[in-house]
Amino acid sequence: MKNVFNLPSTPFLLVWLFSIGLLSATSLLVISHLLAHAWLLLPITVFAVVTYDTFQNKHAIRRNYPLIGRLRYVFESVRPEFRQYFFEGELDGKPFSRRQRSIVYQRAKNQKQTISFGMQDDPNRIGYEWAAHSIYPKAADPDNFRITIGNEACLQPYSASVLNIGAMSYGALSKTAITALNRGAHLGKFAHNTGEGGISDYHLQGGDLIWQIGTGYFGCRDNNGYFSAKLFSEKANIAQVKMIEVKLSQGAKPGHGGLLPSHKNTHEIARIRNIEPYTTIHSPSAHTAFTNEYELLLFLQRLRELSNGKPVGFKLCIGQKEEFREIVRQMAFTEIYPDFITIDGAEGGTGAAPLEFIDYMGMALADALAFANITLRKFGIRRHIRIIASGKAITAFDMAKNIALGADLIYSARGMMFSLGCIQALQCDSGKCPVGIATQEKSLYRGIDVQDKSHRVASFHKNTIKALAEFIGACGVENLAQIAPESFYRRTSHNKNESFRDIYFKQKSQNDILYTTNNLN
């Protein structure tokens, strides 16, 4: 047997002997009328699988170990679930730990939001972050946690909540998920970013919208894929659209266009985006409406005019610092200021992207926020522009930390998904999301009870804002503007803690000093 198949005799030979023996024994029992003919199905199936595995040439493990080699693929398929349910510690899960997911579930369901016995993190590990409390705590009012977006060139400024729904497109998410998110935004009086997939009927459920426009210009593109001023003006002037955001790049895949798998590109989604249905759609990596920083600002100004003065801004994940500096320098020179800039960290999420882009591209949110804040201040234009932080923010600490580094308000995308019932199955790009959020299969998305989930979204927002008020109050401040980087610390080495001010706002590289000298004086 070994020479015929050029394979080891054990367990290869044992599997073959077992399948042949099982088939022979069952056949004898059937002939002897001791078993019904239906019993032959089992040994025939086993024999067929062993034969197929032996002679196929795509999987070496099944060729070498027919039948039993298949167990490897079975165990591998359930590995994420086994790890999450049986072996994962409270702080081990990635990208979000069980502890982080649990607090979202509790706040969304208005359940107890306390834990007992003590901290599970190690305050002595390098990288541990914490906030300095005050012995004179204050009572911060969460009803005041709103920020006006719109500078002197804006005719329709918008009063936004400090916490809003981050960009997630219809197509990446199901219709029931988008509907629940928008109704939740309406209930909680906060904004819902559409993502670059365009405005669908499911976005128009009463919640305020931030319309995101990506490189594909979905919802405002002509038949050739170029920007259409006419289509943009029609949608931008919908009363529910409060702000316009141009996406230059996103944290999970900076420099890489979006991807809509063909099985998610239904006739309805194709109609909304003006594309061919059931085809895989790759958004271009770069915009065609502008090619440099000056043209970008002119484009933003054009969008402001076409929308009759609504706040306009752009979103990016910072990579090459010099490029961001050039955009800011052009703002100062032309005096064309966006109303806001969204900074997306490399830790931001996505439904589908290459591993190299998710894991190794882009600047982390904390570094990017501090850099953007410093750069805008160096050029003296920070007062014209609001900064929105986007990237893995779900708790009051996350929000306060980002504000201390320069953010005015926060986006949360995956946090809002958890409030819908996301279990971090990591199946977003498969179309098989088990809880019906990131899928277009009716049998799956029908499981979302829109009324119930919309209230959970609103509750998560309300309880998180309340937690933020309690958190900053404990730090001795009464409003968001008073949150300062010196109140936050990170253990940078053994026996050494440094404040965020020392880490981000006092240390300067020689290049930064030279740039400041050459360009500001």
C-alpha positions as CSV (number, residue, x, y, z in Angstrom):
1,M,0.0,0.0,0.0
2,K,2.9,2.4,0.8
3,N,4.4,1.9,-2.6
4,V,1.1,2.4,-4.5
5,F,0.2,5.7,-2.9
6,N,3.7,6.8,-1.9
7,L,2.3,7.6,1.6
8,P,3.0,6.3,5.1
9,S,1.3,3.1,6.0
10,T,0.1,4.4,9.4
11,P,-2.4,6.0,9.9
12,F,-3.0,6.0,6.2
13,L,-3.3,2.2,6.0
14,L,-5.4,2.0,9.2
15,V,-8.0,4.4,7.8
16,W,-8.2,2.4,4.6
17,L,-8.5,-0.9,6.5
18,F,-11.2,0.7,8.7
19,S,-13.3,2.0,5.8
20,I,-13.1,-1.3,3.9
21,G,-13.8,-3.3,7.0
22,L,-16.7,-1.2,8.0
23,L,-18.2,-1.5,4.5
24,S,-17.6,-5.2,4.4
25,A,-19.0,-5.9,7.9
26,T,-22.1,-3.8,7.2
27,S,-22.7,-5.5,3.9
28,L,-22.6,-8.9,5.5
29,L,-25.1,-7.8,8.2
30,V,-27.4,-6.4,5.5
31,I,-27.1,-9.6,3.4
32,S,-27.9,-11.6,6.6
33,H,-30.9,-9.4,7.1
34,L,-29.6,-8.4,10.5
35,L,-29.6,-4.7,9.3
36,A,-31.8,-2.7,7.0
37,H,-30.3,-1.5,3.7
38,A,-30.3,2.1,4.9
39,W,-27.4,1.2,7.2
40,L,-25.2,0.9,4.1
41,L,-25.2,4.7,3.7
42,L,-22.8,5.2,6.5
43,P,-19.9,2.9,5.4
44,I,-20.4,3.9,1.7
45,T,-20.1,7.6,2.7
46,V,-17.0,6.8,4.8
47,F,-15.4,4.8,1.9
48,A,-16.2,7.5,-0.6
49,V,-14.7,10.3,1.6
50,V,-11.5,8.2,2.2
51,T,-11.2,7.5,-1.6
52,Y,-11.7,11.1,-2.5
53,D,-9.3,12.4,0.1
54,T,-6.6,9.9,-1.1
55,F,-6.7,10.9,-4.7
56,Q,-7.3,14.7,-4.5
57,N,-4.2,16.9,-4.7
58,K,-5.3,20.2,-3.2
59,H,-4.9,19.4,0.5
60,A,-1.8,17.5,1.6
61,I,-3.0,16.8,5.1
62,R,-6.2,15.1,3.8
63,R,-4.1,13.1,1.2
64,N,-1.8,11.9,3.9
65,Y,-4.5,11.3,6.5
66,P,-7.8,10.7,4.7
67,L,-11.0,11.2,6.7
68,I,-9.3,12.1,10.0
69,G,-7.4,14.9,8.3
70,R,-10.7,16.7,7.9
71,L,-10.9,17.1,11.7
72,R,-8.1,19.7,11.4
73,Y,-10.4,22.0,9.3
74,V,-13.4,21.4,11.6
75,F,-11.3,22.4,14.7
76,E,-9.9,25.4,12.8
77,S,-13.3,26.6,11.8
78,V,-14.5,26.7,15.5
79,R,-11.2,27.9,16.9
80,P,-12.4,31.6,17.3
81,E,-15.6,30.6,19.1
82,F,-13.8,28.1,21.4
83,R,-11.1,30.7,22.3
84,Q,-13.7,33.4,23.0
85,Y,-16.1,31.3,25.0
86,F,-13.7,29.0,26.9
87,F,-10.1,30.3,26.9
88,E,-10.1,34.0,26.4
89,G,-9.4,36.1,29.5
90,E,-11.2,39.3,30.4
91,L,-8.5,41.4,28.8
92,D,-7.2,39.1,26.1
93,G,-9.7,39.6,23.3
94,K,-8.6,41.4,20.1
95,P,-9.4,44.0,18.8
96,F,-11.7,44.5,21.8
97,S,-11.5,42.5,25.1
98,R,-14.4,40.8,26.7
99,R,-14.3,43.5,29.4
100,Q,-14.8,46.2,26.8
101,R,-17.5,44.4,25.0
102,S,-19.3,43.7,28.2
103,I,-19.5,47.3,29.3
104,V,-21.1,48.2,25.9
105,Y,-23.7,45.4,26.3
106,Q,-24.5,46.5,29.8
107,R,-24.9,50.2,28.9
108,A,-27.0,49.3,25.8
109,K,-29.3,47.2,27.9
110,N,-29.4,49.6,30.9
111,Q,-28.1,46.8,33.1
112,K,-25.7,47.1,36.0
113,Q,-22.6,48.9,34.9
114,T,-20.3,48.1,37.8
115,I,-17.7,45.4,38.4
116,S,-16.4,44.1,41.7
117,F,-13.4,43.0,43.7
118,G,-10.7,45.0,41.9
119,M,-8.9,45.8,38.6
120,Q,-7.7,43.0,36.3
121,D,-5.2,45.1,34.4
122,D,-1.6,45.5,35.7
123,P,-0.9,49.1,36.7
124,N,2.8,48.4,36.7
125,R,3.0,47.2,33.1
126,I,4.7,49.5,30.5
127,G,2.0,51.2,28.5
128,Y,-0.6,51.3,31.2
129,E,-2.6,54.5,31.0
130,W,-4.5,56.2,33.8
131,A,-6.1,59.5,34.8
132,A,-5.2,61.7,37.8
133,H,-8.3,62.4,39.9
134,S,-8.9,65.4,42.1
135,I,-9.6,65.5,45.8
136,Y,-12.1,68.3,44.8
137,P,-14.4,66.6,42.3
138,K,-16.9,68.6,40.3
139,A,-20.4,67.8,39.0
140,A,-20.2,67.9,35.2
141,D,-23.5,68.2,33.3
142,P,-23.8,65.7,30.4
143,D,-26.6,67.9,28.8
144,N,-23.9,70.4,28.0
145,F,-21.7,68.0,26.1
146,R,-22.5,69.4,22.7
147,I,-20.1,71.1,20.3
148,T,-20.9,73.6,17.6
149,I,-19.3,72.7,14.2
150,G,-19.1,75.5,11.7
151,N,-16.6,78.4,11.3
152,E,-17.3,81.9,10.0
153,A,-17.7,80.6,6.4
154,C,-20.4,78.2,7.4
155,L,-24.0,79.3,7.1
156,Q,-25.6,76.3,8.8
157,P,-23.5,75.4,11.8
158,Y,-24.4,72.1,13.6
159,S,-24.6,71.5,17.3
160,A,-23.2,67.9,17.6
161,S,-23.1,65.5,20.5
162,V,-19.6,64.8,21.8
163,L,-20.3,61.1,20.8
164,N,-21.6,60.1,17.4
165,I,-21.9,57.0,15.2
166,G,-18.8,56.4,13.1
167,A,-18.8,55.8,9.4
168,M,-20.4,52.5,8.4
169,S,-22.0,52.1,4.9
170,Y,-25.2,50.5,3.9
171,G,-23.9,47.5,2.0
172,A,-21.2,46.7,4.6
173,L,-24.0,46.7,7.1
174,S,-27.5,45.4,6.7
175,K,-30.7,47.4,6.2
176,T,-32.0,46.5,9.7
177,A,-28.6,47.5,11.3
178,I,-28.6,50.9,9.5
179,T,-32.2,51.5,10.4
180,A,-31.6,50.7,14.0
181,L,-28.6,53.0,14.2
182,N,-30.3,55.9,12.6
183,R,-33.4,55.6,14.8
184,G,-31.1,55.3,17.8
185,A,-29.4,58.5,16.7
186,H,-32.8,60.2,16.5
187,L,-33.8,59.0,20.0
188,G,-30.5,60.1,21.5
189,K,-30.1,63.3,19.5
190,F,-26.7,62.5,18.1
191,A,-25.3,62.1,14.6
192,H,-24.9,59.1,12.3
193,N,-22.1,59.0,9.7
194,T,-23.3,57.3,6.6
195,G,-20.0,55.8,5.5
196,E,-19.0,56.2,1.9
197,G,-21.7,54.0,0.5
198,G,-24.3,56.8,0.0
199,I,-27.6,57.7,1.6
200,S,-30.2,55.0,1.6
201,D,-33.8,55.0,2.8
202,Y,-32.6,53.3,5.9
203,H,-30.5,56.3,6.8
204,L,-33.6,58.6,6.6
205,Q,-35.3,57.4,9.8
206,G,-35.1,60.8,11.6
207,G,-31.5,60.8,12.9
208,D,-29.1,63.5,11.9
209,L,-26.7,62.5,9.2
210,I,-23.0,63.2,8.4
211,W,-22.8,62.4,4.7
212,Q,-19.4,60.8,3.9
213,I,-18.1,61.0,0.4
214,G,-15.3,58.7,-0.6
215,T,-13.3,58.2,-3.8
216,G,-16.1,56.3,-5.4
217,Y,-18.5,59.3,-5.0
218,F,-21.3,56.9,-4.3
219,G,-24.6,58.7,-4.4
220,C,-23.1,61.7,-6.2
221,R,-21.3,60.1,-9.1
222,D,-22.0,60.1,-12.8
223,N,-22.1,57.0,-15.0
224,N,-18.3,57.2,-15.4
225,G,-17.6,57.3,-11.7
226,Y,-16.8,61.0,-11.5
227,F,-18.2,63.5,-9.0
228,S,-21.6,64.9,-10.0
229,A,-22.4,68.4,-8.6
230,K,-26.0,68.0,-9.5
231,L,-26.5,64.8,-7.6
232,F,-24.5,66.0,-4.7
233,S,-26.6,69.2,-4.4
234,E,-29.8,67.2,-4.4
235,K,-28.8,65.0,-1.5
236,A,-26.7,67.5,0.4
237,N,-29.7,69.7,0.8
238,I,-31.8,67.0,2.4
239,A,-32.8,68.4,5.8
240,Q,-31.5,65.4,7.7
241,V,-28.0,65.9,6.3
242,K,-26.2,68.2,8.7
243,M,-22.6,67.9,7.7
244,I,-20.5,66.7,4.7
245,E,-17.3,64.7,5.2
246,V,-14.8,63.9,2.4
247,K,-12.9,60.7,3.1
248,L,-9.2,60.9,2.0
249,S,-8.3,57.7,3.9
250,Q,-9.3,55.5,6.8
251,G,-7.4,54.0,9.6
252,A,-7.8,50.3,8.8
253,K,-6.7,50.7,5.2
254,P,-5.0,54.0,4.5
255,G,-4.0,54.4,0.9
256,H,-6.3,51.6,-0.1
257,G,-9.8,52.0,-1.5
258,G,-12.9,50.4,0.0
259,L,-14.1,47.0,-1.0
260,L,-17.7,45.9,-1.5
261,P,-17.9,42.1,-2.2
262,S,-20.1,41.0,-5.0
263,H,-22.5,39.0,-2.7
264,K,-23.2,42.2,-0.8
265,N,-23.8,44.3,-3.9
266,T,-27.5,43.8,-4.3
267,H,-29.8,45.5,-6.8
268,E,-30.9,48.0,-4.1
269,I,-27.3,48.9,-3.1
270,A,-26.3,49.2,-6.7
271,R,-29.1,51.6,-7.3
272,I,-28.1,53.7,-4.3
273,R,-24.5,53.8,-5.4
274,N,-25.1,54.0,-9.2
275,I,-23.0,50.9,-9.9
276,E,-23.6,47.4,-11.5
277,P,-25.2,44.9,-9.1
278,Y,-23.5,41.7,-8.0
279,T,-20.1,42.9,-8.9
280,T,-17.2,43.4,-6.6
281,I,-16.6,47.1,-6.2
282,H,-13.2,48.5,-5.4
283,S,-13.2,52.2,-4.6
284,P,-10.2,54.0,-6.2
285,S,-7.3,54.7,-3.8
286,A,-7.3,58.4,-4.7
287,H,-9.9,61.1,-5.5
288,T,-10.4,62.3,-9.1
289,A,-12.1,65.6,-8.1
290,F,-8.7,67.0,-6.8
291,T,-5.1,66.1,-7.0
292,N,-3.3,68.3,-4.4
293,E,-3.9,70.2,-1.2
294,Y,-5.0,73.4,-3.0
295,E,-7.5,71.6,-5.1
296,L,-8.8,69.8,-2.0
297,L,-9.6,73.1,-0.3
298,L,-11.3,74.4,-3.4
299,F,-13.4,71.2,-3.6
300,L,-14.4,71.6,0.1
301,Q,-15.4,75.2,-0.6
302,R,-17.4,74.0,-3.6
303,L,-19.2,71.4,-1.5
304,R,-20.0,74.1,1.1
305,E,-21.6,76.3,-1.6
306,L,-23.5,73.4,-3.2
307,S,-24.9,72.4,0.2
308,N,-25.9,76.0,1.0
309,G,-23.4,76.5,3.7
310,K,-23.5,73.3,5.7
311,P,-20.3,72.3,7.6
312,V,-17.8,70.5,5.4
313,G,-14.6,68.7,6.4
314,F,-12.4,65.8,5.5
315,K,-11.3,62.5,7.1
316,L,-7.9,61.0,7.0
317,C,-5.4,58.6,8.7
318,I,-2.2,60.5,9.0
319,G,0.8,58.8,7.4
320,Q,3.5,61.2,6.0
321,K,3.4,64.1,8.3
322,E,4.7,66.5,5.7
323,E,1.6,66.0,3.6
324,F,-0.7,67.0,6.4
325,R,1.5,70.0,7.1
326,E,1.2,71.1,3.5
327,I,-2.6,70.9,3.7
328,V,-2.6,73.0,6.8
329,R,-0.1,75.5,5.3
330,Q,-2.4,75.9,2.3
331,M,-5.3,76.5,4.6
332,A,-3.4,79.3,6.3
333,F,-2.3,80.8,3.0
334,T,-5.7,80.7,1.2
335,E,-7.8,81.2,4.4
336,I,-10.1,78.4,3.2
337,Y,-10.8,76.5,6.4
338,P,-12.7,73.2,6.6
339,D,-15.2,73.2,9.5
340,F,-13.8,70.0,10.9
341,I,-11.1,67.4,10.3
342,T,-11.7,63.8,11.3
343,I,-8.5,62.0,12.4
344,D,-8.8,58.2,12.1
345,G,-6.2,56.1,13.9
346,A,-4.5,53.1,12.5
347,E,-6.5,51.0,15.0
348,G,-9.8,51.9,13.2
349,G,-12.0,49.1,11.9
350,T,-13.2,47.9,8.6
351,G,-15.2,45.1,7.1
352,A,-12.5,44.0,4.6
353,A,-8.9,45.0,4.0
354,P,-5.5,43.3,3.4
355,L,-3.6,42.2,6.5
356,E,-0.7,44.5,5.7
357,F,-2.9,47.6,5.6
358,I,-4.8,46.7,8.8
359,D,-1.7,45.8,10.9
360,Y,1.2,47.9,9.4
361,M,-0.1,51.1,7.9
362,G,-0.9,54.5,9.4
363,M,-0.3,56.4,12.6
364,A,-2.0,55.5,15.9
365,L,-4.8,57.7,16.9
366,A,-3.1,59.2,20.0
367,D,0.0,60.2,18.1
368,A,-2.1,61.5,15.2
369,L,-4.4,63.6,17.3
370,A,-1.5,65.3,19.1
371,F,0.3,66.0,15.9
372,A,-2.8,67.4,14.1
373,N,-3.6,69.6,17.1
374,I,0.0,70.9,17.4
375,T,0.2,71.6,13.6
376,L,-3.0,73.5,13.5
377,R,-1.9,75.6,16.4
378,K,1.5,76.3,14.9
379,F,-0.2,77.8,11.9
380,G,-2.6,79.7,14.1
381,I,-5.8,78.3,12.6
382,R,-6.9,75.8,15.3
383,R,-9.8,78.1,16.3
384,H,-11.4,77.7,12.9
385,I,-11.5,73.9,12.8
386,R,-13.0,71.2,15.0
387,I,-11.2,67.8,15.4
388,I,-13.1,64.6,15.4
389,A,-11.4,61.5,16.8
390,S,-12.2,58.1,15.2
391,G,-10.7,54.8,16.2
392,K,-11.5,52.3,18.9
393,A,-13.2,54.6,21.4
394,I,-16.0,53.1,23.4
395,T,-15.5,54.1,27.1
396,A,-15.5,57.4,28.9
397,F,-11.7,57.0,29.4
398,D,-11.2,56.6,25.7
399,M,-13.2,59.7,25.0
400,A,-11.6,61.9,27.7
401,K,-8.1,60.7,26.6
402,N,-8.8,61.7,23.0
403,I,-10.2,65.1,24.0
404,A,-7.1,65.7,26.1
405,L,-4.9,65.1,23.0
406,G,-6.9,67.5,20.9
407,A,-10.2,66.1,19.9
408,D,-13.4,68.1,20.2
409,L,-15.8,65.2,19.6
410,I,-15.7,61.4,19.0
411,Y,-16.9,58.8,16.5
412,S,-17.6,55.3,17.6
413,A,-18.4,52.7,15.0
414,R,-17.6,49.3,16.5
415,G,-18.9,50.5,19.9
416,M,-22.3,51.2,18.2
417,M,-22.1,47.7,16.5
418,F,-21.7,46.1,19.9
419,S,-24.7,48.0,21.1
420,L,-26.6,46.4,18.2
421,G,-25.5,42.9,19.4
422,C,-22.2,42.4,17.6
423,I,-20.3,39.5,19.2
424,Q,-16.9,40.1,17.4
425,A,-17.3,37.0,15.3
426,L,-14.8,38.5,12.9
427,Q,-17.0,37.4,9.9
428,C,-17.7,40.9,8.6
429,D,-16.2,40.2,5.1
430,S,-17.9,36.9,4.7
431,G,-21.5,38.1,4.5
432,K,-22.3,35.5,7.2
433,C,-22.5,37.8,10.2
434,P,-24.3,35.5,12.8
435,V,-26.2,38.5,14.4
436,G,-27.3,40.0,11.1
437,I,-25.3,43.3,11.2
438,A,-22.6,42.9,8.5
439,T,-24.6,40.9,6.0
440,Q,-27.1,41.2,3.2
441,E,-28.7,37.8,3.8
442,K,-32.3,38.2,4.8
443,S,-32.3,35.0,6.9
444,L,-29.6,36.7,9.1
445,Y,-30.5,40.4,9.2
446,R,-34.2,39.6,10.0
447,G,-32.9,38.6,13.4
448,I,-32.4,42.3,14.3
449,D,-35.4,43.8,16.1
450,V,-35.1,47.4,14.9
451,Q,-37.2,48.8,17.7
452,D,-35.3,47.1,20.5
453,K,-31.9,47.7,19.0
454,S,-32.5,51.4,18.3
455,H,-33.3,51.9,22.0
456,R,-30.1,50.0,22.9
457,V,-28.1,52.3,20.6
458,A,-29.6,55.3,22.3
459,S,-29.1,53.8,25.8
460,F,-25.4,53.1,25.1
461,H,-24.9,56.7,24.0
462,K,-26.8,58.1,27.0
463,N,-25.0,55.9,29.6
464,T,-21.6,56.5,28.0
465,I,-22.1,60.3,28.1
466,K,-23.2,60.0,31.7
467,A,-20.1,58.0,32.5
468,L,-18.0,60.7,30.8
469,A,-19.5,63.3,33.0
470,E,-18.7,61.3,36.1
471,F,-15.2,60.6,34.9
472,I,-14.1,64.1,34.1
473,G,-15.9,65.3,37.3
474,A,-13.7,63.0,39.3
475,C,-10.7,64.7,37.6
476,G,-11.9,68.0,38.9
477,V,-13.4,69.6,35.7
478,E,-16.9,70.6,34.8
479,N,-16.8,70.8,31.0
480,L,-15.1,69.2,28.1
481,A,-12.9,72.3,27.3
482,Q,-11.2,71.9,30.7
483,I,-9.9,68.4,30.0
484,A,-6.1,68.7,29.9
485,P,-3.3,66.4,28.9
486,E,-1.5,66.8,32.2
487,S,-4.4,64.8,33.8
488,F,-3.5,61.7,31.9
489,Y,-0.5,59.5,32.4
490,R,1.2,56.5,30.8
491,R,3.8,54.2,32.3
492,T,6.7,54.6,29.9
493,S,9.2,52.5,31.7
494,H,9.7,50.7,35.0
495,N,9.1,53.1,37.9
496,K,8.3,56.0,35.5
497,N,5.0,57.6,34.6
498,E,4.8,60.5,32.2
499,S,1.9,62.9,31.6
500,F,0.4,63.2,28.1
501,R,1.7,66.8,28.0
502,D,5.2,65.6,28.6
503,I,4.9,62.8,26.0
504,Y,3.1,64.6,23.2
505,F,3.4,68.3,23.7
506,K,6.9,69.0,25.0
507,Q,9.1,66.6,23.1
508,K,10.0,67.8,19.7
509,S,12.1,66.2,17.0
510,Q,14.8,68.3,15.3
511,N,12.7,68.1,12.1
512,D,9.7,69.7,13.8
513,I,11.9,72.5,15.2
514,L,13.5,73.2,11.8
515,Y,10.0,73.2,10.1
516,T,8.7,75.6,12.7
517,T,11.6,77.9,12.2
518,N,11.6,77.9,8.4
519,N,7.8,78.1,7.9
520,L,6.4,80.2,10.7
521,N,8.8,83.0,11.3
